[in-house]
Amino acid sequence: MMRRLLQLLVLLQLCAATLAAQAAGEGHVRALRERTEILIRADNTHEQIVDYTWRAIDAAGADTLGQQYVNWDSRRQTMELLAAETIPANGAPVPVEASGIKIQDGILGGVSFPEKRLLQITFPQLAAGDAIRVRYRLVQKVPELPGGMSHVLFLQDDVIRDDSTITVRYPQALPLKIAHNALASQPAVTENGERVLRWQFRSRDTGTPEANKANSWHHTPYLMLSTFASWQALADAYEQGAGPKSAVTPAIRTLADDIAGKAATPREQAHLLYDWVRANIRYVATYVGDGGWVPDDAAAILERRYGDCKDHVALLEALLAARGIEASPVLLLADQENYTLPSIPVMWFNHAISYLPALDLYLDSTDSTMPFGLLPDSDSGKPVLATRGHPVLRNTPLPDPDNHLVERRVTMRVALDGSAERVTEIIGHGRSAVAVQQFIDSVGPGGGADWVRRTMASNGYEGNGSLEILPRTKADTLAVRFTERIRNYVSQPEAGVLSFLPGVNGPVPLAGFAGRFTERDRQYDTRCEPFAVKDTMTIELPVAMQVLYVPKNLEINQEGLRYDARYTREETNSGMRYQLMRSARAGNPRGFCSPQEYAALRPAMNRISKAMHGRLVFVLNDTEMAAAAIKP
């Protein structure tokens, strides 16, 4: 399902509008007037009328607004375009001609989304200073899930909004739950037996983006509506449609017995069934069966050998049930930013995976790279809705730092003429081993020589090298070795600095994590995922290269963060060997840090960031400098 169970029902932030890049101050586009009217009926169907007028501030804004889009599901929704016009900077509104209004069946050409419809409006000769107006009615004629409805609307800060109003009408007897943020509420009124609520919003500037932000929706103006009594009610509504789809047919029982019948334990059986599904059921985006929130029958999925996330869950659940192993679908928002749920039960989710209560184990068979027992980043540390079993609200686990460990073993030998040989071994454990495999796959068979050439050239190195995959020592460990023979590693061999750097960083870039803490203050939460790194880095120098400075040792133990770096040196037959032994381990249990936690960690992370640039300072003695100068 392209990890999309959910299509937000109000598209005030239309596809093209979200592409508007922010500029300092006003931005490229300005929202002059926005009106959203939502009517909710007693049977949980609803309709909305969206009316917006946006102005292009500059040429980039004109390009952004030149085409507008609205999409809907023809099985459950109807859409009517009420107005589309260009408003020149100096002149009267000009309606868009019929030739500029197109409807496409299926967002991806009718292949992956056959019941979807896409409206495209093209505004001709739009220039800086011009505005556009779009008005349409979207009717939800069949609820997305039985027994309730929900609606989520965000007013993003990528544009200035001069005048935005949201009006909601619903029967007085309807138990509507409401959550909103940064919207100005007007007193509720009653009209013709309906309760009428209204909110307004204005902004004076665009927002300031923050890198690596998490849970930013908490700070975004929003309106959320729900008629579901609880999260349990929402889970029950999903299960009402999805539960019967996991029926155990004779073919499914036979297959489950063939795959896992000889396994000794439920865990071993689950492992075999999970591996079979992810290897044999192709993950594709397709809307089939009753709708976006309902999977197809497990028997049909097995026959055609492909399906989306909820289809994967349905088939795996049926196979597990055939072996007496209980499983529940769980719904989550699969991304790398959001780790919290709204305060009311809304259809917040875009992905489905499986939960096995007896094993306390989560499985995502749509991720073909992730071994049994591990989840991808986008699924980890997330609040989830278990549609069968209790408690209904749970959290997927974050990886243990030691199961996200990368080891980097680097040996570098530097010659008097400034040439060097550097050997970097990257050893991934657990999820990091998956990342190493993905790196190997990206290089491709026979692509190592070209990758080495491009990598060395991008660093300004002359020479040659090799890339090789090392034999596995454990099932969950994978390593590669990158060898560089560099003719120009030291540009001025008579004096300079040498860094303890690997040829490649590997899947856990420690310097990159530490470098995230450069901003003095943050408004939003920030990502603080668990990780572990162990470095062993050695630099061997000829005796004539006299080292004047060695970095200082550093040890930090604070707020779940441990860092230790120690430098040693020893004599060899040909010179001196300097070694760095470094380890870092971060074990944040939530996957994100609050602004206060960020501020507490920032000094330590900045010390680590500086320590990552520790270097040896060296000079050649006079005799060797003379010898090097006349050496051919």
JOTANOR-V464738 format. One record per residue. N is the residue number from 0. RES is the residue in three letters. SS is DSSP state (H for helix, E for strand, C for the rest). PHI is phi in radians with two decimals (none if undefined). Layout:
n->(N,N)
res->(RES,RES)
ss->(SS,SS)
phi->(PHI,PHI)
This chain:
n->(0,1,2,3,4,5,6,7,8,9,10,11,12,13,14,15,16,17,18,19,20,21,22,23,24,25,26,27,28,29,30,31,32,33,34,35,36,37,38,39,40,41,42,43,44,45,46,47,48,49,50,51,52,53,54,55,56,57,58,59,60,61,62,63,64,65,66,67,68,69,70,71,72,73,74,75,76,77,78,79,80,81,82,83,84,85,86,87,88,89,90,91,92,93,94,95,96,97,98,99,100,101,102,103,104,105,106,107,108,109,110,111,112,113,114,115,116,117,118,119,120,121,122,123,124,125,126,127,128,129,130,131,132,133,134,135,136,137,138,139,140,141,142,143,144,145,146,147,148,149,150,151,152,153,154,155,156,157,158,159,160,161,162,163,164,165,166,167,168,169,170,171,172,173,174,175,176,177,178,179,180,181,182,183,184,185,186,187,188,189,190,191,192,193,194,195,196,197,198,199,200,201,202,203,204,205,206,207,208,209,210,211,212,213,214,215,216,217,218,219,220,221,222,223,224,225,226,227,228,229,230,231,232,233,234,235,236,237,238,239,240,241,242,243,244,245,246,247,248,249,250,251,252,253,254,255,256,257,258,259,260,261,262,263,264,265,266,267,268,269,270,271,272,273,274,275,276,277,278,279,280,281,282,283,284,285,286,287,288,289,290,291,292,293,294,295,296,297,298,299,300,301,302,303,304,305,306,307,308,309,310,311,312,313,314,315,316,317,318,319,320,321,322,323,324,325,326,327,328,329,330,331,332,333,334,335,336,337,338,339,340,341,342,343,344,345,346,347,348,349,350,351,352,353,354,355,356,357,358,359,360,361,362,363,364,365,366,367,368,369,370,371,372,373,374,375,376,377,378,379,380,381,382,383,384,385,386,387,388,389,390,391,392,393,394,395,396,397,398,399,400,401,402,403,404,405,406,407,408,409,410,411,412,413,414,415,416,417,418,419,420,421,422,423,424,425,426,427,428,429,430,431,432,433,434,435,436,437,438,439,440,441,442,443,444,445,446,447,448,449,450,451,452,453,454,455,456,457,458,459,460,461,462,463,464,465,466,467,468,469,470,471,472,473,474,475,476,477,478,479,480,481,482,483,484,485,486,487,488,489,490,491,492,493,494,495,496,497,498,499,500,501,502,503,504,505,506,507,508,509,510,511,512,513,514,515,516,517,518,519,520,521,522,523,524,525,526,527,528,529,530,531,532,533,534,535,536,537,538,539,540,541,542,543,544,545,546,547,548,549,550,551,552,553,554,555,556,557,558,559,560,561,562,563,564,565,566,567,568,569,570,571,572,573,574,575,576,577,578,579,580,581,582,583,584,585,586,587,588,589,590,591,592,593,594,595,596,597,598,599,600,601,602,603,604,605,606,607,608,609,610,611,612,613,614,615,616,617,618,619,620,621,622,623,624,625,626,627,628,629,630,631)
res->(MET,MET,ARG,ARG,LEU,LEU,GLN,LEU,LEU,VAL,LEU,LEU,GLN,LEU,CYS,ALA,ALA,THR,LEU,ALA,ALA,GLN,ALA,ALA,GLY,GLU,GLY,HIS,VAL,ARG,ALA,LEU,ARG,GLU,ARG,THR,GLU,ILE,LEU,ILE,ARG,ALA,ASP,ASN,THR,HIS,GLU,GLN,ILE,VAL,ASP,TYR,THR,TRP,ARG,ALA,ILE,ASP,ALA,ALA,GLY,ALA,ASP,THR,LEU,GLY,GLN,GLN,TYR,VAL,ASN,TRP,ASP,SER,ARG,ARG,GLN,THR,MET,GLU,LEU,LEU,ALA,ALA,GLU,THR,ILE,PRO,ALA,ASN,GLY,ALA,PRO,VAL,PRO,VAL,GLU,ALA,SER,GLY,ILE,LYS,ILE,GLN,ASP,GLY,ILE,LEU,GLY,GLY,VAL,SER,PHE,PRO,GLU,LYS,ARG,LEU,LEU,GLN,ILE,THR,PHE,PRO,GLN,LEU,ALA,ALA,GLY,ASP,ALA,ILE,ARG,VAL,ARG,TYR,ARG,LEU,VAL,GLN,LYS,VAL,PRO,GLU,LEU,PRO,GLY,GLY,MET,SER,HIS,VAL,LEU,PHE,LEU,GLN,ASP,ASP,VAL,ILE,ARG,ASP,ASP,SER,THR,ILE,THR,VAL,ARG,TYR,PRO,GLN,ALA,LEU,PRO,LEU,LYS,ILE,ALA,HIS,ASN,ALA,LEU,ALA,SER,GLN,PRO,ALA,VAL,THR,GLU,ASN,GLY,GLU,ARG,VAL,LEU,ARG,TRP,GLN,PHE,ARG,SER,ARG,ASP,THR,GLY,THR,PRO,GLU,ALA,ASN,LYS,ALA,ASN,SER,TRP,HIS,HIS,THR,PRO,TYR,LEU,MET,LEU,SER,THR,PHE,ALA,SER,TRP,GLN,ALA,LEU,ALA,ASP,ALA,TYR,GLU,GLN,GLY,ALA,GLY,PRO,LYS,SER,ALA,VAL,THR,PRO,ALA,ILE,ARG,THR,LEU,ALA,ASP,ASP,ILE,ALA,GLY,LYS,ALA,ALA,THR,PRO,ARG,GLU,GLN,ALA,HIS,LEU,LEU,TYR,ASP,TRP,VAL,ARG,ALA,ASN,ILE,ARG,TYR,VAL,ALA,THR,TYR,VAL,GLY,ASP,GLY,GLY,TRP,VAL,PRO,ASP,ASP,ALA,ALA,ALA,ILE,LEU,GLU,ARG,ARG,TYR,GLY,ASP,CYS,LYS,ASP,HIS,VAL,ALA,LEU,LEU,GLU,ALA,LEU,LEU,ALA,ALA,ARG,GLY,ILE,GLU,ALA,SER,PRO,VAL,LEU,LEU,LEU,ALA,ASP,GLN,GLU,ASN,TYR,THR,LEU,PRO,SER,ILE,PRO,VAL,MET,TRP,PHE,ASN,HIS,ALA,ILE,SER,TYR,LEU,PRO,ALA,LEU,ASP,LEU,TYR,LEU,ASP,SER,THR,ASP,SER,THR,MET,PRO,PHE,GLY,LEU,LEU,PRO,ASP,SER,ASP,SER,GLY,LYS,PRO,VAL,LEU,ALA,THR,ARG,GLY,HIS,PRO,VAL,LEU,ARG,ASN,THR,PRO,LEU,PRO,ASP,PRO,ASP,ASN,HIS,LEU,VAL,GLU,ARG,ARG,VAL,THR,MET,ARG,VAL,ALA,LEU,ASP,GLY,SER,ALA,GLU,ARG,VAL,THR,GLU,ILE,ILE,GLY,HIS,GLY,ARG,SER,ALA,VAL,ALA,VAL,GLN,GLN,PHE,ILE,ASP,SER,VAL,GLY,PRO,GLY,GLY,GLY,ALA,ASP,TRP,VAL,ARG,ARG,THR,MET,ALA,SER,ASN,GLY,TYR,GLU,GLY,ASN,GLY,SER,LEU,GLU,ILE,LEU,PRO,ARG,THR,LYS,ALA,ASP,THR,LEU,ALA,VAL,ARG,PHE,THR,GLU,ARG,ILE,ARG,ASN,TYR,VAL,SER,GLN,PRO,GLU,ALA,GLY,VAL,LEU,SER,PHE,LEU,PRO,GLY,VAL,ASN,GLY,PRO,VAL,PRO,LEU,ALA,GLY,PHE,ALA,GLY,ARG,PHE,THR,GLU,ARG,ASP,ARG,GLN,TYR,ASP,THR,ARG,CYS,GLU,PRO,PHE,ALA,VAL,LYS,ASP,THR,MET,THR,ILE,GLU,LEU,PRO,VAL,ALA,MET,GLN,VAL,LEU,TYR,VAL,PRO,LYS,ASN,LEU,GLU,ILE,ASN,GLN,GLU,GLY,LEU,ARG,TYR,ASP,ALA,ARG,TYR,THR,ARG,GLU,GLU,THR,ASN,SER,GLY,MET,ARG,TYR,GLN,LEU,MET,ARG,SER,ALA,ARG,ALA,GLY,ASN,PRO,ARG,GLY,PHE,CYS,SER,PRO,GLN,GLU,TYR,ALA,ALA,LEU,ARG,PRO,ALA,MET,ASN,ARG,ILE,SER,LYS,ALA,MET,HIS,GLY,ARG,LEU,VAL,PHE,VAL,LEU,ASN,ASP,THR,GLU,MET,ALA,ALA,ALA,ALA,ILE,LYS,PRO)
ss->(C,C,C,C,C,C,C,C,C,C,C,C,C,C,C,C,H,H,H,C,C,C,C,C,C,C,C,C,E,E,E,E,E,E,E,E,E,E,E,E,C,C,C,C,C,E,E,E,E,E,E,E,E,E,E,E,C,C,H,H,H,H,H,H,H,C,E,E,E,E,E,E,E,C,C,C,E,E,E,E,E,E,E,E,E,E,E,C,C,C,C,C,E,E,E,C,C,H,H,H,E,E,E,E,E,C,C,C,C,C,C,C,C,C,C,E,E,E,E,E,E,E,C,C,C,C,C,C,C,C,E,E,E,E,E,E,E,E,E,E,C,C,C,C,E,C,C,E,C,E,E,E,E,E,E,C,C,C,C,E,E,C,C,E,E,E,E,E,E,E,E,C,C,C,C,C,E,E,E,E,E,C,C,E,E,E,E,E,E,E,E,C,C,E,E,E,E,E,E,E,E,C,C,C,C,C,C,C,C,C,C,C,E,E,C,H,H,H,H,C,E,E,E,E,E,E,C,C,C,C,H,H,H,H,H,H,H,H,H,H,H,H,H,H,H,H,C,C,C,H,H,H,H,H,H,H,H,H,H,H,C,C,C,C,C,H,H,H,H,H,H,H,H,H,H,H,H,H,H,H,C,E,E,C,C,C,C,C,C,C,E,C,C,E,C,C,C,H,H,H,H,H,H,H,C,E,E,C,H,H,H,H,H,H,H,H,H,H,H,H,H,H,C,C,C,C,C,E,E,E,E,E,C,C,C,C,C,C,C,C,C,C,C,C,C,C,C,C,C,C,E,E,E,E,E,E,H,H,H,C,E,E,E,C,C,C,C,C,C,C,C,C,C,C,C,C,H,H,H,C,C,C,E,E,E,E,C,C,C,C,C,C,E,E,E,C,C,C,C,C,H,H,H,H,E,E,E,E,E,E,E,E,E,E,C,C,C,C,C,E,E,E,E,E,E,E,E,E,E,C,H,H,H,H,H,H,H,H,H,H,H,H,H,C,C,C,C,H,H,H,H,H,H,H,H,H,H,H,C,C,C,C,E,E,E,E,E,E,E,E,C,C,C,C,C,C,E,E,E,E,E,E,E,E,E,E,C,C,C,C,C,C,C,C,E,E,E,E,E,C,C,C,C,C,C,C,C,C,C,H,H,H,H,H,H,H,H,H,C,C,C,C,C,C,E,E,E,C,C,C,E,E,E,E,E,E,E,E,E,E,E,E,C,C,E,E,E,E,E,C,C,C,C,E,E,E,E,E,C,C,E,E,E,E,E,E,E,E,E,E,E,C,C,C,E,E,E,E,E,E,E,E,E,E,E,E,C,C,C,C,C,E,E,C,H,H,H,H,H,H,H,H,H,H,H,H,H,H,H,H,H,C,C,C,E,E,E,E,E,E,C,H,H,H,H,H,H,H,H,H,C,C)
phi->(none,0.90,0.93,-2.19,-1.41,-2.06,-1.97,-1.02,-1.37,-1.81,-1.93,-1.10,-1.56,-1.25,-0.94,-1.19,-1.13,-1.23,-1.48,-1.16,-1.22,-1.39,-2.03,-1.08,1.38,-1.31,1.58,-1.60,-2.33,-2.25,-1.52,-1.34,-2.67,-2.40,-2.33,-2.19,-2.02,-2.08,-2.01,-1.86,-1.74,-1.11,-1.56,1.26,-1.41,-2.79,-2.46,-2.48,-2.02,-1.93,-2.43,-2.41,-2.19,-2.16,-1.96,-1.47,-1.34,-2.53,-1.09,-1.09,-1.14,-1.11,-1.08,-1.13,-1.47,-1.07,-2.32,-2.14,-2.34,-2.38,-2.14,-2.70,-1.78,-1.17,-1.29,-2.09,-2.36,-2.18,-2.32,-2.29,-1.40,-1.74,-2.84,-2.67,-2.63,-1.65,-2.04,-1.06,-1.01,-2.29,2.70,-1.46,-1.02,-2.13,-1.09,-1.24,-1.23,-1.01,-1.17,-1.61,-2.11,-2.18,-2.12,-1.90,-1.51,1.50,-1.05,-1.88,1.33,1.41,-1.64,-1.56,-2.26,-1.13,-1.66,-1.43,-2.20,-2.21,-1.67,-2.11,-1.98,-1.92,-1.71,-1.32,0.91,-1.31,-2.26,-0.97,1.68,-1.36,-2.25,-2.16,-2.29,-2.27,-2.43,-2.60,-2.02,-2.10,-1.95,-1.61,-1.47,-2.33,-1.05,-1.11,-2.30,-1.20,1.50,-3.10,-2.52,-2.54,-2.62,-2.25,-2.32,-1.92,-1.90,-1.15,-1.71,-1.41,-2.38,-1.41,-2.00,-1.40,-2.78,-2.02,-2.32,-2.13,-2.10,-2.16,-2.10,-2.78,-1.05,-1.03,-1.40,-1.35,-1.37,-1.58,-1.67,-2.36,-2.37,-2.62,-2.48,1.06,-1.89,-1.50,-1.50,-1.83,-1.02,-1.23,-2.31,-2.06,-2.34,0.95,1.38,-1.93,-1.53,-2.10,-2.05,-2.51,-2.26,-2.23,-2.57,-2.44,-2.36,-1.94,-2.71,-1.41,-1.33,-1.77,-1.13,-2.13,-1.24,0.99,-1.31,-2.36,0.96,-1.17,-1.07,-1.04,-1.76,-1.63,-1.01,-2.64,-2.29,-2.20,-2.25,-2.72,-1.89,-1.26,-1.19,-2.90,-1.11,-1.08,-1.12,-1.17,-1.09,-1.11,-1.14,-1.14,-1.14,-1.02,-1.56,-1.47,-0.95,-1.13,-1.30,-1.77,-1.10,-1.55,-1.57,-0.97,-1.15,-1.17,-1.13,-1.10,-1.10,-1.07,-1.16,-1.13,-1.33,-2.15,-1.10,-1.68,-1.24,-1.41,-2.21,-0.99,-1.12,-1.11,-1.11,-1.06,-1.04,-1.13,-1.19,-1.04,-1.07,-1.16,-1.11,-1.22,-1.53,-2.04,-1.91,-1.19,-1.54,-2.38,-1.60,-2.67,-1.74,-2.32,1.24,-1.46,2.74,-1.10,-1.80,-2.17,-1.28,-1.42,-1.12,-1.01,-1.09,-1.19,-1.11,-1.09,-1.19,-1.56,1.15,-2.71,3.06,-1.60,-1.11,-1.21,-1.20,-1.00,-1.10,-1.09,-1.21,-1.09,-1.09,-1.16,-1.10,-1.13,-1.08,-1.11,-1.81,1.36,-1.89,-1.34,-2.49,-2.22,-1.13,-2.24,-1.83,-2.65,-1.69,-1.51,-2.80,-2.06,-2.33,-1.85,-2.24,-2.40,-1.91,-1.10,-1.40,-2.13,-1.34,-2.12,-1.37,-1.56,-1.75,-2.33,-2.68,-2.24,-2.34,-1.96,-2.17,-1.91,-1.03,-1.12,-1.79,0.84,-2.37,-1.87,-2.34,-2.15,-1.33,-1.33,-1.65,-1.21,-1.64,-1.59,-1.17,-0.94,1.66,-2.06,-2.04,-1.19,-0.92,-1.17,-1.78,-1.51,1.20,-1.82,-1.21,-2.30,-1.88,-1.45,-1.41,-2.45,1.70,-2.30,-1.27,-1.25,-1.73,-2.40,-2.33,-1.23,-1.35,-1.47,-1.18,-1.08,-0.91,-1.26,-1.67,-2.23,-1.44,-2.20,-1.82,-2.19,-2.02,-2.18,-2.22,-2.27,-2.03,-1.90,-1.75,-1.08,-1.45,1.60,-1.38,-2.73,-2.07,-2.14,-2.04,-2.06,-1.92,-1.93,-2.01,-1.72,-2.06,1.09,-1.12,-1.15,-1.14,-1.09,-1.12,-1.11,-1.10,-1.12,-1.09,-1.06,-1.11,-1.19,-1.20,1.44,-1.05,1.32,-1.67,-1.09,-1.11,-1.18,-1.09,-1.08,-1.04,-1.18,-1.16,-1.16,-1.12,-1.15,-1.63,1.37,-1.65,-1.79,2.47,-2.61,-2.95,-2.69,-2.29,-2.46,-1.59,-1.53,-1.05,-1.20,-1.77,-2.48,-1.13,-1.79,-2.24,-2.54,-2.39,-2.27,-2.16,-2.01,-1.89,-2.11,-1.96,-1.93,-1.38,-2.14,-1.15,-1.90,-1.31,-2.31,-1.15,-1.31,-2.90,2.91,-2.25,-2.27,-1.78,-1.49,-2.14,-1.38,-1.17,-2.40,-1.33,1.54,-1.29,-2.13,-1.33,-1.01,-1.09,-1.17,-1.09,-1.12,-1.23,-1.23,-1.75,-1.50,-1.26,-1.20,-2.28,-2.26,-1.57,-1.77,-1.05,-2.26,-1.20,-2.40,-1.29,-1.25,-2.83,-2.57,-2.34,-2.23,-2.01,-2.21,-2.23,-2.18,-2.09,-1.87,-2.15,-1.16,-1.06,-1.27,-1.46,-1.57,-1.48,-1.64,-2.58,-2.14,-1.01,-1.47,-1.16,-2.53,-2.33,-2.34,-2.48,-2.74,0.85,1.37,-1.91,-2.18,-2.45,-2.51,-2.30,-2.35,-1.92,-2.35,-2.53,-2.65,-1.39,-2.16,-1.12,-1.93,2.93,-2.23,-2.11,-1.95,-2.26,-1.96,-1.92,-2.36,-2.44,-2.46,-2.53,-2.13,-2.22,-1.00,-1.35,-1.92,1.50,-2.56,-2.06,-1.25,-0.97,-1.22,-1.15,-1.02,-1.08,-1.23,-1.46,-1.00,-1.01,-1.15,-1.13,-1.18,-1.12,-1.14,-1.04,-1.18,-1.14,-1.12,-1.72,-1.06,-2.40,-1.55,-1.89,-2.36,-2.45,-1.63,-1.27,-1.04,-1.09,-1.23,-1.07,-1.15,-1.12,-1.16,-1.19,-1.71,-1.21,-1.17)
